[in-house]
């Protein structure tokens, strides 16, 4: 019996008893009310620490109509692109005492269940959809009555959802212009089955054509993994006309291409220049030193969080779209084209 009592989760009534105050006063302290004296606040704080008390989300929701939880649905938890985005989100949401809960379609969703279902069970206050997530019926319904912001995707529409993304077209154009400026003419692009990769592919093709290089356009399909980047680069090398430069739809693909070049004895950047996309921590590793397009993901996260806060305060706001300008970070994987 004593063990059962010891294992029992402490309640707000227990906190009030230990602190020697009323339950209502404890509730005021938890809400940050300025009406409570410093002495009483300290007594409640000491009781909370002694009991390891954690307020119930359900009770908080019943009292205020808010859970303090923001659901963040990522397109792929394994992709390092989202790290900077989450940092930007947390820098804003954390200041408002809002907690992020993550989900993604591959690792965190139950089989056969929408990855957004868990958020609805938690009664999240808001949703942030990050990346190339596929909209299902559950997500469409959730976004219809939950304040929602889409971060990192441009041509993805949900009712009343705001959009914050980087300019994929400008980013890819900057990368191709950089390579052309270095004298490269035979430039290939490693694409993937995502909306952002498709936008970058069209920008690559348009930029090549504008420079009269349409006959050199080569777009190679991948699945965004390091292995598929390796195989795609291997195929280009084995084609008999290997490119002198490659733009990849993300840094992971570029790392795979780098491995293939190394296996075939092709020097980077002396004989092959490589450009990635996302400017993840991989690109900055000294051994790789990968030139990459920075989609300013942290800034995207900051703006997405701020738009969500505004929509939480006023759900009737008109739908808004913000497109942030990416920047090219030049490192050691690009150099002038080798002389014929």
Buried (B, 14 or more C-beta within 10 A) or exposed (E): EEEEEEEEEBBBEBBBBBBEBEBEBBBBBBEEEEEBEEEBBEBBEEBBEEBEBEBEBEEBBEEEEBBBBBBBBBBBBEBBBBBBBBEBBBEBBEEEEBBBBBBBBEEBBEEEEBBBBBBBEBBBBBBBBBBBBEBBEBBEBBBEEBBBBBBBBBEBEBEBBBBBBBBBBBBBBBBBBBBBEBBBBBBBBBBBEBBBBBBBBBBBBBBBEEBEBEEBBBEBEBEBBBEBBBBBBBEBBEEEEBBBBBBBBBBBBBBBBBBBBEEBEBEBBEBBBBBBBBBBEBBBEEEBBBBBBBBBBBBBBBBBBBBBBBBBEEEEEEEBEBBBEBBBBBBEBBBEBBEE
